[in-house]
């Protein structure tokens, strides 16, 4: 939801700022990911809306379930609860990841392959692509047998179609003109 993203943005930016200042981007990302999963649980969502559960009780539930939170992360959770924003934690996590990736110069690569890729092949593909995009790439892989062979790679708005289906489409278009 666009509204939730708007509500989440200042909290994601604040968490990112704290994490960057503490040089703890990874641990903060892991903590926010755990908290986001907790916030998505229907039982937790029922607690959030329950007038019998006070803010400190709700915070303690998050602390107990998430485990291993630093004092700064606990204060972050308390702030979210006090401002009734704890249910936007999934959006906070998504925005935090974008900030972290931008800071670390990491882009997402969506690789679609005709066949499942083993870890070694995927690592070689990513290593070959990183110099082209001048950044570190994190790849997600999906399988689409309709590609016939090869891969299609999307990084941001740039797409590299090295699939057999893509080549056949190019040939068909050339024959028509």
Contact map, one row per residue, 1 for C-alpha under 8 A:
111110000000000000000000000000000000000000000000000000000000000000000000000000000000000000000000000000000000000000000000000000000000000000000000000000000000000000000000000000000
111111000000000000000000000000000000000000000000000000000000000000000000000000000000000000000000000000000000000000000000000000000000000000000000000000000000000000000000000000000
111111100000000000000000000000000000000000000000000000000000000000000000000000000000000000000000000000000000000000000000000000000000000000000000000000000000000000000000000000000
111111110000000000000000000000000000000000000000000000000000000000000000000000000000000100100000000000000000000000000000000000000000000000000000000000000000000000000000000000000
111111111000000000000000000000000000000000000000000000000000000000000000000000000000000100110010000000000000000000000000000000000000000000000000000000000000000000000000000000000
011111111100000000000000000000000000000000000000000000000000000000000000000000000000000000000000000000000000000000000000000000000000000000000000000000000000000000000000000000000
001111111110000000000000000000000000000000000000000000000000000000000000000000000000100100000000000000000000000000000000000000000000000000000000000000000000000000000000000000000
000111111111000000000000000000000000000000000000000000000000000000000000000000000000100110110010000000000000000000000000000000000000000000000000000000000000000000000000000000000
000011111111100000000000000000000000000000000000000000000000000000000000000000000000000000010010000000000000000000000000000000000000000000000000000000000000000000000000000000000
000001111111110000000000000000000000000000000000000000000000000000000000000000000000000000000000000000000000000000000000000000000000000000000000000000000000000000000000000000000
000000111111111000000000000000000000000000000000000000000000000000000000000000000000000000010000000000000000000000000000000000000000000000000000000000000000000000000000000000000
000000011111111100000000000000000000000000000000000000000000000000000000000000000000000000011011000000000000000000000000000000000000000000000000000000000000000000000000000000000
000000001111111110000000000000000000000000000000000000000000000000000000000000000000000000000011001000000000000000000000000000000000000000000000000000000000000000000000000000000
000000000111111111000000000000000000000000000000000000000000000000000000000000000000000000000000000000000000000000000000000000000000000000000000000000000000000000000000000000000
000000000011111111100000000100000000000000000000000000000000000000000000000100000000000000000001000000000000000000000000000000000000000000000000000000000000000000000000000000000
000000000001111111110000100100000000000000000000000000000000000000000000000000000000000000000001001100000000000000000000000000000000000000000000000000000000000000000000000000000
000000000000111111111000000000000000000000000000000000000000000000000000000000000000000000000000000000000000000000000000000000000000000000000000000000000000000000000000000000000
000000000000011111111100000000000000000000000000000000000000000000000000000000000000000000000000000000000000000000000000000000000000000000000000000000000000000000000000000000000
000000000000001111111111100100000000000000000000000000000000000000000000000000000000000000000000000000000000000000000000000000000000000000000000000000000000000000000000000000000
000000000000000111111111100000000000000000000000000000000000000000000000000000000000000000000000000000000000000000000000000000000000000000000000000000000000000000000000000000000
000000000000000011111111000000000000000000000000000000000000000000000000000000000000000000000000000000000000000000000000000000000000000000000000000000000000000000000000000000000
000000000000000001111111100000000000000000000000000000000000000000000000000000000000000000000000000000000000000000000000000000000000000000000000000000000000000000000000000000000
000000000000000000111111100000000000000000000000000000000000000000000000000000000000000000000000000000000000000000000000000000000000000000000000000000000000000000000000000000000
000000000000000000111111111100000000000000000000000000000000000000000000000000000000000000000000000000000000000000000000000000000000000000000000000000000000000000000000000000000
000000000000000100110111111110000000000000000000000000000000000000000000000000000000000000000000000100000000000000000000000000000000000000000000000000000000000000000000000000000
000000000000000000000001111111000000000000000000000000000000000000000000000000000000000000000000000000000000000000000000000000000000000000000000000000000000000000000000000000000
000000000000000000000001111111100000000000000000000000000000000000000000000000000000000000000000000000000000000000000000000000000000000000000000000000000000000000000000000000000
000000000000001100100001111111110000000000000000000000000000000000000000100000000000000000000000000000000000000000000000000000000000000000000000000000000000000000000000000000000
000000000000000000000000111111111000000000000000000000000000000000000000000000000000000000001001100000000000000000000000000000000000000000000000000000000000000000000000000000000
000000000000000000000000011111111100000000000000000000000000000000000000000000000000000000000000000000000000000000000000000000000000000000000000000000000000000000000000000000000
000000000000000000000000001111111110000000000000000000000000000001001000100000000000000000000000000000000000000000000000000000000000000000000000000000000000000000000000000000000
000000000000000000000000000111111111000000000000000000000000000000000000000000000000000010011000000000000000000000000000000000000000000000000000000000000000000000000000000000000
000000000000000000000000000011111111100000000000000000000000000000000000000000000000000001001000000000000000000000000000000000000000000000000000000000000000000000000000000000000
000000000000000000000000000001111111110000000000000000000000000001000000000000000000000000000000000000000000000000000000000000000000000000000000000000000000000000000000000000000
000000000000000000000000000000111111111000000000000000000000010001000000000000000000000010000000000000000000000000000000000000000000000000000000000000000000000000000000000000000
000000000000000000000000000000011111111100000000000000000000000000000000000000000000000111011000000000000000000000000000000000000000000000000000000000000000000000000000000000000
000000000000000000000000000000001111111110000000000000000000000000000000000000000000000001000000000000000000000000000000000000000000000000000000000000000000000000000000000000000
000000000000000000000000000000000111111110010000000000000000010011000000000000000000000000000000000000000000000000000000000000000000000000000000000000000000000000000000000000000
000000000000000000000000000000000011111111011000000000000000000000000000000000000000011111000000000000000000000000000000000000000000000000000000000000000000000000000000000000000
000000000000000000000000000000000001111111011000000000000000000000000000000000000000001001000000000000000000000000000000000000000000000000000000000000000000000000000000000000000
000000000000000000000000000000000000111111111000000000000000000000000000000000000000000000000000000000000000000000000000000000000000000000000000000000000000000000000000000000000
000000000000000000000000000000000000001111111100000000000000000000000000000000000000000000000000000000000000000000000000000000000000000000000000000000000000000000000000000000000
000000000000000000000000000000000000000011111110000000000000000000000000000000000000000000000000000000000000000000000000000000000000000000000000000000000000000000000000000000000
000000000000000000000000000000000000011111111111000000000000000000000000000000000000000000000000000000000000000000000000000000000000000000000000000000000000000000000000000000000
000000000000000000000000000000000000001111111111100000000000000000000000000000000000001000000000000000000000000000000000000000000000000000000000000000000000000000000000000000000
000000000000000000000000000000000000000001111111110000000000000000000000000000000000000000000000000000000000000000000000000000000000000000000000000000000000000000000000000000000
000000000000000000000000000000000000000000111111110010000100000000000000000000000000000000000000000000000000000000000000000000000000000000000000000000000000000000000000000000000
000000000000000000000000000000000000000000011111110010000100000000000000000000000000000000000000000000000000000000000000000000000000000000000000000000000000000000000000000000000
000000000000000000000000000000000000000000001111111000000000000000000000000000000000000000000000000000000000000000000000000000000000000000000000000000000000000000000000000000000
000000000000000000000000000000000000000000000111111110000000000000000000000000000000000000000000000000000000000000000000000000000000000000000000000000000000000000000000000000000
000000000000000000000000000000000000000000000000111111000000000000000000000000000000000000000000000000000000000000000000000000000000000000000000000000000000000000000000000000000
000000000000000000000000000000000000000000000000011111000000000000000000000000000000000000000000000000000000000000000000000000000000000000000000000000000000000000000000000000000
000000000000000000000000000000000000000000000011011111101100000000000000000000000000000000000000000000000000000000000000000000000000000000000000000000000000000000000000000000000
000000000000000000000000000000000000000000000000001111111100000000000000000000000000000000000000000000000000000000000000000000000000000000000000000000000000000000000000000000000
000000000000000000000000000000000000000000000000000011111110000000000000000001001100000000000000000000000000000000000000000000000000000000000000000000000000000000000000000000000
000000000000000000000000000000000000000000000000000001111111000000000000000001000000000000000000000000000000000000000000000000000000000000000000000000000000000000000000000000000
000000000000000000000000000000000000000000000000000011111111100000000000000000000000000000000000000000000000000000000000000000000000000000000000000000000000000000000000000000000
000000000000000000000000000000000000000000000011000011111111110000000000000000001000000000000000000000000000000000000000000000000000000000000000000000000000000000000000000000000
000000000000000000000000000000000000000000000000000000111111111000000000010011001000000000000000000000000000000000000000000000000000000000000000000000000000000000000000000000000
000000000000000000000000000000000000000000000000000000011111111100000000000000000000000000000000000000000000000000000000000000000000000000000000000000000000000000000000000000000
000000000000000000000000000000000000000000000000000000001111111110000000000000000000000000000000000000000000000000000000000000000000000000000000000000000000000000000000000000000
000000000000000000000000000000000010010000000000000000000111111111000000000010000000000000000000000000000000000000000000000000000000000000000000000000000000000000000000000000000
000000000000000000000000000000000000000000000000000000000011111111111000010000000000000000000000000000000000000000000000000000000000000000000000000000000000000000000000000000000
000000000000000000000000000000000000000000000000000000000001111111100000000000000000000000000000000000000000000000000000000000000000000000000000000000000000000000000000000000000
000000000000000000000000000000000000010000000000000000000000111111100000000000000000000000000000000000000000000000000000000000000000000000000000000000000000000000000000000000000
000000000000000000000000000000100110010000000000000000000000011111111000000000000000000000000000000000000000000000000000000000000000000000000000000000000000000000000000000000000
000000000000000000000000000000000000000000000000000000000000001111111000000000000000000000000000000000000000000000000000000000000000000000000000000000000000000000000000000000000
000000000000000000000000000000000000000000000000000000000000001001111100000000000000000000000000000000000000000000000000000000000000000000000000000000000000000000000000000000000
000000000000000000000000000000100000000000000000000000000000001001111111110000000000000000000000000000000000000000000000000000000000000000000000000000000000000000000000000000000
000000000000000000000000000000000000000000000000000000000000000000011111110000000000000000000000000000000000000000000000000000000000000000000000000000000000000000000000000000000
000000000000000000000000000000000000000000000000000000000000000000001111111000000000000000000000000000000000000000000000000000000000000000000000000000000000000000000000000000000
000000000000000000000000000000000000000000000000000000000000000000001111111100000000000000000000000000000000000000000000000000000000000000000000000000000000000000000000000000000
000000000000000000000000000100100000000000000000000000000000000000001111111110000000000000000000000000000000000000000000000000000000000000000000000000000000000000000000000000000
000000000000000000000000000000000000000000000000000000000010001000001111111111000000000000000000000000000000000000000000000000000000000000000000000000000000000000000000000000000
000000000000000000000000000000000000000000000000000000000000000000000011111111100000000000000000000000000000000000000000000000000000000000000000000000000000000000000000000000000
000000000000001000000000000000000000000000000000000000000000000000000001111111110000000000000000000000000000000000000000000000000000000000000000000000000000000000000000000000000
000000000000000000000000000000000000000000000000000000000010010000000000111111111000010000000000000000000000000000000000000000000000000000000000000000000000000000000000000000000
000000000000000000000000000000000000000000000000000000110010000000000000011111111100000000000000000000000000000000000000000000000000000000000000000000000000000000000000000000000
000000000000000000000000000000000000000000000000000000000000000000000000001111111110000000000000000000000000000000000000000000000000000000000000000000000000000000000000000000000
000000000000000000000000000000000000000000000000000000000000000000000000000111111111110000000000000000000000000000000000000000000000000000000000000000000000000000000000000000000
000000000000000000000000000000000000000000000000000000100110000000000000000011111111110000000000000000000000000000000000000000000000000000000000000000000000000000000000000000000
000000000000000000000000000000000000000000000000000000100000000000000000000001111111100000000000000000000000000000000000000000000000000000000000000000000000000000000000000000000
000000000000000000000000000000000000000000000000000000000000000000000000000000111111110000000000000000000000000000000000000000000000000000000000000000000000000000000000000000000
000000000000000000000000000000000000000000000000000000000000000000000000000000011111111000000000000000000000000000000000000000000000000000000000000000000000000000000000000000000
000000110000000000000000000000000000000000000000000000000000000000000000000000011111111110000000000000000000000000000000000000000000000000000000000000000000000000000000000000000
000000000000000000000000000000000000001000000000000000000000000000000000000010011011111110000000000000000000000000000000000000000000000000000000000000000000000000000000000000000
000000000000000000000000000000000000001100001000000000000000000000000000000000000001111111000000000000000000000000000000000000000000000000000000000000000000000000000000000000000
000110110000000000000000000000000001001000000000000000000000000000000000000000000000111111110000000000000000000000000000000000000000000000000000000000000000000000000000000000000
000000010000000000000000000000010011001000000000000000000000000000000000000000000000111111111000000000000000000000000000000000000000000000000000000000000000000000000000000000000
000000000000000000000000000000001001101100000000000000000000000000000000000000000000001111111100000000000000000000000000000000000000000000000000000000000000000000000000000000000
000110010000000000000000000000000000000000000000000000000000000000000000000000000000000111111110000000000000000000000000000000000000000000000000000000000000000000000000000000000
000010011011000000000000000000010001000000000000000000000000000000000000000000000000000111111111000000000000000000000000000000000000000000000000000000000000000000000000000000000
000000000001000000000000000010011001000000000000000000000000000000000000000000000000000011111111100000000000000000000000000000000000000000000000000000000000000000000000000000000
000000000000000000000000000000000000000000000000000000000000000000000000000000000000000001111111110000000000000000000000000000000000000000000000000000000000000000000000000000000
000010011001100000000000000000000000000000000000000000000000000000000000000000000000000000111111111000000000000000000000000000000000000000000000000000000000000000000000000000000
000000000001101100000000000010000000000000000000000000000000000000000000000000000000000000011111111100000000000000000000000000000000000000000000000000000000000000000000000000000
000000000000000000000000000010000000000000000000000000000000000000000000000000000000000000001111111110000000000000000000000000000000000000000000000000000000000000000000000000000
000000000000000000000000000000000000000000000000000000000000000000000000000000000000000000000111111111000000000000000000000000000000000000000000000000000000000000000000000000000
000000000000100100000000000000000000000000000000000000000000000000000000000000000000000000000011111111100000000000000000000000000000000000000000000000000000000000000000000000000
000000000000000100000000100000000000000000000000000000000000000000000000000000000000000000000001111111110000000000000000000000000000000000000000000000000000000000000000000000000
000000000000000000000000000000000000000000000000000000000000000000000000000000000000000000000000111111111110000000000000000000000000000000000000000000000000000000000000000000000
000000000000000000000000000000000000000000000000000000000000000000000000000000000000000000000000011111111110000000000000000000000000000000000000000000000000000000000000000000000
000000000000000000000000000000000000000000000000000000000000000000000000000000000000000000000000001111111100000000000000000000000000000000000000000000000000000000000000000000000
000000000000000000000000000000000000000000000000000000000000000000000000000000000000000000000000000111111100000000000000000000000000000000000000000000000000000000000000000000000
000000000000000000000000000000000000000000000000000000000000000000000000000000000000000000000000000011111110000000000000000000000000001100000000000000000000000000000000000000000
000000000000000000000000000000000000000000000000000000000000000000000000000000000000000000000000000011111111000000000000000000000000001111000000000000000000000000000000000000000
000000000000000000000000000000000000000000000000000000000000000000000000000000000000000000000000000011001111100000000000000000000000001111000000000000000011000000000000000000000
000000000000000000000000000000000000000000000000000000000000000000000000000000000000000000000000000000000111110000000000000000000000000011110000000000000011000000000000000000000
000000000000000000000000000000000000000000000000000000000000000000000000000000000000000000000000000000000011111000000000000000000000000011110000000000001111000000000000000000000
000000000000000000000000000000000000000000000000000000000000000000000000000000000000000000000000000000000001111100000000000000000000000000111100000000001110000000000000000000000
000000000000000000000000000000000000000000000000000000000000000000000000000000000000000000000000000000000000111110000000000000000000000000111100000000111100000000000000000000000
000000000000000000000000000000000000000000000000000000000000000000000000000000000000000000000000000000000000011111000000000000000000000000001111000000111000000000000000000000000
000000000000000000000000000000000000000000000000000000000000000000000000000000000000000000000000000000000000001111111000000000000000000000001111101011110000000000100000000000000
000000000000000000000000000000000000000000000000000000000000000000000000000000000000000000000000000000000000000111110000000000000000000000000011111111100000000000100000000000000
000000000000000000000000000000000000000000000000000000000000000000000000000000000000000000000000000000000000000011111000000000000000000000000011100010000000000000000000000000000
000000000000000000000000000000000000000000000000000000000000000000000000000000000000000000000000000000000000000011111100000000000000000000000110000000000000000000000000000000000
000000000000000000000000000000000000000000000000000000000000000000000000000000000000000000000000000000000000000010111110110000000000000000001000000000000000000000000000000000000
000000000000000000000000000000000000000000000000000000000000000000000000000000000000000000000000000000000000000000011111110000000000000000000000000000000000000000000000000000000
000000000000000000000000000000000000000000000000000000000000000000000000000000000000000000000000000000000000000000001111111000000000000000000000000000000000000000000000000000000
000000000000000000000000000000000000000000000000000000000000000000000000000000000000000000000000000000000000000000000111111100000000000000000000000000000000000000000000000000000
000000000000000000000000000000000000000000000000000000000000000000000000000000000000000000000000000000000000000000001111111110000000000000000000000000000000000000000000000000000
000000000000000000000000000000000000000000000000000000000000000000000000000000000000000000000000000000000000000000001111111111000000000000000000000000000000000000000000000000000
000000000000000000000000000000000000000000000000000000000000000000000000000000000000000000000000000000000000000000000011111111100000000000000000000000000000000000000000000000000
000000000000000000000000000000000000000000000000000000000000000000000000000000000000000000000000000000000000000000000001111111110000000000000000000000000000000000000000000000000
000000000000000000000000000000000000000000000000000000000000000000000000000000000000000000000000000000000000000000000000111111111000000000000000000000000000000000000000000000000
000000000000000000000000000000000000000000000000000000000000000000000000000000000000000000000000000000000000000000000000011111111100000011100000000000000000000000000000000000000
000000000000000000000000000000000000000000000000000000000000000000000000000000000000000000000000000000000000000000000000001111111110000000000000000000000000000000000000000000000
000000000000000000000000000000000000000000000000000000000000000000000000000000000000000000000000000000000000000000000000000111111111000000000000000000000000000000000000000000000
000000000000000000000000000000000000000000000000000000000000000000000000000000000000000000000000000000000000000000000000000011111111100010000000000000000000000000000000000000000
000000000000000000000000000000000000000000000000000000000000000000000000000000000000000000000000000000000000000000000000000001111111111110000000000000000000000000000000000000000
000000000000000000000000000000000000000000000000000000000000000000000000000000000000000000000000000000000000000000000000000000111111111000000000000000000000000000000000000000000
000000000000000000000000000000000000000000000000000000000000000000000000000000000000000000000000000000000000000000000000000000011111110000000000000000000000000000000000000000000
000000000000000000000000000000000000000000000000000000000000000000000000000000000000000000000000000000000000000000000000000000001111111000000000000000000000000000000000000000000
000000000000000000000000000000000000000000000000000000000000000000000000000000000000000000000000000000000000000000000000000000000111111100000000000000000000000000000000000000000
000000000000000000000000000000000000000000000000000000000000000000000000000000000000000000000000000000001110000000000000000000000110111110000000000000000000000000000000000000000
000000000000000000000000000000000000000000000000000000000000000000000000000000000000000000000000000000001110000000000000000000000100011111000000000000000000000000000000000000000
000000000000000000000000000000000000000000000000000000000000000000000000000000000000000000000000000000000111100000000000000001001100001111100000000000000000000000000000000000000
000000000000000000000000000000000000000000000000000000000000000000000000000000000000000000000000000000000111100000000000000001000000000111110000000000000000000000000000000000000
000000000000000000000000000000000000000000000000000000000000000000000000000000000000000000000000000000000001111000000000000001000000000011111000000000000000000000000000000000000
000000000000000000000000000000000000000000000000000000000000000000000000000000000000000000000000000000000001111000000000000000000000000001111100000000000000000000000000000000000
000000000000000000000000000000000000000000000000000000000000000000000000000000000000000000000000000000000000011110001000000000000000000000111110000000000000000000000000000000000
000000000000000000000000000000000000000000000000000000000000000000000000000000000000000000000000000000000000011110010000000000000000000000011111000000000000000000000000000000000
000000000000000000000000000000000000000000000000000000000000000000000000000000000000000000000000000000000000000111110000000000000000000000001111100000000000000000000000000000000
000000000000000000000000000000000000000000000000000000000000000000000000000000000000000000000000000000000000000111100000000000000000000000000111111000000000000000000000000000000
000000000000000000000000000000000000000000000000000000000000000000000000000000000000000000000000000000000000000011100000000000000000000000000011111110000000000000000000000000000
000000000000000000000000000000000000000000000000000000000000000000000000000000000000000000000000000000000000000001000000000000000000000000000001111100000000000000001000000000000
000000000000000000000000000000000000000000000000000000000000000000000000000000000000000000000000000000000000000011000000000000000000000000000001111111100000000000111100000000000
000000000000000000000000000000000000000000000000000000000000000000000000000000000000000000000000000000000000000001000000000000000000000000000000111111000000000000111000000000000
000000000000000000000000000000000000000000000000000000000000000000000000000000000000000000000000000000000000000011100000000000000000000000000000101111100000000000111000000000000
000000000000000000000000000000000000000000000000000000000000000000000000000000000000000000000000000000000000000011000000000000000000000000000000001111110000000001110000000000000
000000000000000000000000000000000000000000000000000000000000000000000000000000000000000000000000000000000000001111000000000000000000000000000000001011111000000011100000000000000
000000000000000000000000000000000000000000000000000000000000000000000000000000000000000000000000000000000000001110000000000000000000000000000000000001111100001111100000000000000
000000000000000000000000000000000000000000000000000000000000000000000000000000000000000000000000000000000000111100000000000000000000000000000000000000111110001111000000000000000
000000000000000000000000000000000000000000000000000000000000000000000000000000000000000000000000000000000000111000000000000000000000000000000000000000011111111100000000000000000
000000000000000000000000000000000000000000000000000000000000000000000000000000000000000000000000000000000011110000000000000000000000000000000000000000001111111000000000000000000
000000000000000000000000000000000000000000000000000000000000000000000000000000000000000000000000000000000011100000000000000000000000000000000000000000000111111000000000000000000
000000000000000000000000000000000000000000000000000000000000000000000000000000000000000000000000000000000000000000000000000000000000000000000000000000000111111000000000000000000
000000000000000000000000000000000000000000000000000000000000000000000000000000000000000000000000000000000000000000000000000000000000000000000000000000000111111100000000000000000
000000000000000000000000000000000000000000000000000000000000000000000000000000000000000000000000000000000000000000000000000000000000000000000000000000011111111110000000000000000
000000000000000000000000000000000000000000000000000000000000000000000000000000000000000000000000000000000000000000000000000000000000000000000000000000011100011111000000000000000
000000000000000000000000000000000000000000000000000000000000000000000000000000000000000000000000000000000000000000000000000000000000000000000000000000111000001111100110000000000
000000000000000000000000000000000000000000000000000000000000000000000000000000000000000000000000000000000000000000000000000000000000000000000000000001111000000111110110000000000
000000000000000000000000000000000000000000000000000000000000000000000000000000000000000000000000000000000000000011000000000000000000000000000000001111110000000011111110000000000
000000000000000000000000000000000000000000000000000000000000000000000000000000000000000000000000000000000000000000000000000000000000000000000000001111000000000001111111000000000
000000000000000000000000000000000000000000000000000000000000000000000000000000000000000000000000000000000000000000000000000000000000000000000000011110000000000000111111100000000
000000000000000000000000000000000000000000000000000000000000000000000000000000000000000000000000000000000000000000000000000000000000000000000000001000000000000011111111110000000
000000000000000000000000000000000000000000000000000000000000000000000000000000000000000000000000000000000000000000000000000000000000000000000000000000000000000011111111111000000
000000000000000000000000000000000000000000000000000000000000000000000000000000000000000000000000000000000000000000000000000000000000000000000000000000000000000000011111111100000
000000000000000000000000000000000000000000000000000000000000000000000000000000000000000000000000000000000000000000000000000000000000000000000000000000000000000000001111111110000
000000000000000000000000000000000000000000000000000000000000000000000000000000000000000000000000000000000000000000000000000000000000000000000000000000000000000000000111111111000
000000000000000000000000000000000000000000000000000000000000000000000000000000000000000000000000000000000000000000000000000000000000000000000000000000000000000000000011111111100
000000000000000000000000000000000000000000000000000000000000000000000000000000000000000000000000000000000000000000000000000000000000000000000000000000000000000000000001111111110
000000000000000000000000000000000000000000000000000000000000000000000000000000000000000000000000000000000000000000000000000000000000000000000000000000000000000000000000111111111
000000000000000000000000000000000000000000000000000000000000000000000000000000000000000000000000000000000000000000000000000000000000000000000000000000000000000000000000011111111
000000000000000000000000000000000000000000000000000000000000000000000000000000000000000000000000000000000000000000000000000000000000000000000000000000000000000000000000001111111
000000000000000000000000000000000000000000000000000000000000000000000000000000000000000000000000000000000000000000000000000000000000000000000000000000000000000000000000000111111
000000000000000000000000000000000000000000000000000000000000000000000000000000000000000000000000000000000000000000000000000000000000000000000000000000000000000000000000000011111
